[in-house]
Amino acid sequence: MTTREIFKRNLKYYRKKKGLTQEQLAELVNCNPKYISGIESRNKFPSAETIDALASVLEISAAQLFEEEGSPRNMAAFDKEQFAEELVNGLHELIREDVLNFLEEKLGG
């Protein structure tokens, strides 16, 4: 994973953890919401001053925005929402198959 990918993934994680939308974060760091969107989804990369402002608003150190997954202070790269969605989808399919098998067994084909 590249430094930019780590940064944007961590920024998104800490923004969501703080309960902020991209628009709210942009307002707090005094920039355009499209700029935050560009950082999180494309290849825009902020200046050192903006990184410091983002970290300050998110109440973390700037270094935490660059930590890779699995570091002791930062499990930011673990996207809980994505994991939960994948888990629910997998369970949904298993339950569906079990119900269909049960109905077929009890009611016949």
Protein Blocks (a to p, Z undefined) as FASTA:
>chain_A
ZZklmmmmmmmmmmmmnopafklmmmmnopafklmmmmmmmmcdcdfklmmmmmmmnopa
fklmmpcehiaklcklpcfklmmmmmmmmmmmmmmmmmmmmmmmmnoZZ
